[in-house]
Amino acid sequence: MAMPALAEEKPKLERNDPNAVRCKRLTVTGSLVAKQRICKTNAEWRAISEQQNRDADDLITRNRAGMNPSG
């Protein structure tokens, strides 16, 4: 009786492929030494970065227009 493979072999993705998974170690807020490992696809990391850029642009635009709600 043949043993089934425990995990199917997946084709190796190029490093810049949108579906390739990348892990980053991010510092935990409030800690000097704790790190958190977060893994996402390149496409997910790109979407997060683009959203952060849009949020920053929006904040700057509102500040320049004098529409900052905290002021």
N, C-alpha and C positions, 0 to 999 in steps of 0.2 A: 504494500500500500504506500503510495507516494504521499509525502507530507506537503500540504499546501503552503505556498509562500506566505510569510507573516505580513509582509507589506509589498504591495506592487511597486515595481521599480518605475519611477516617474522620470521622464526625460529631463535632463539638466537644462535649466533655463539660463539664458544669457544674463549677465549681471544687470544690464539696463532694461531688461524686458519688463513691461508694466505688471506682469503677473508674478515676477520673481519676488520672493519674500526677503525683506531686510529687517534685521533687528538692531535696535538702538538702545543704549544704556542711558537713561535719563535720571538726573539727580532728583531725589524726592524733596519736595518743598519742606523746609523746616529742619532738614537733616544735613549734617556736614559730610556724612559718609555713606548713607543709604542710597542705593541706585535701584532703579526699576528697569527691567528688560522688557521692551515692547516690540513686538514683531507685527509688521504690516506689509502689504504688497507695495511695490514702487508707486502704483497708481494711487493707493490710499495715502501714502506719504505726500505725494504731489498735491492731492486734493486738500489735505490738511494745510499745507504750506500756502496754497492759493487762497484758502478761506482766511488764514491769519493775515495775509497781505491785504485782502479786501477789508477786513476789520480794522487794520491799522490805517488804511487810506480813509475809511469812513470816519474814524476818530479824528484824524488830522483835519478833514474837511469840515466836520462839525465844530471843531475848536476854532478854525479860522473864521467861520461864519458867526461865531459868538453864540452858538446853539448848545454849548456844553451844559447839560442839566445840573452839574454839580457846582456851577458858578453862579 
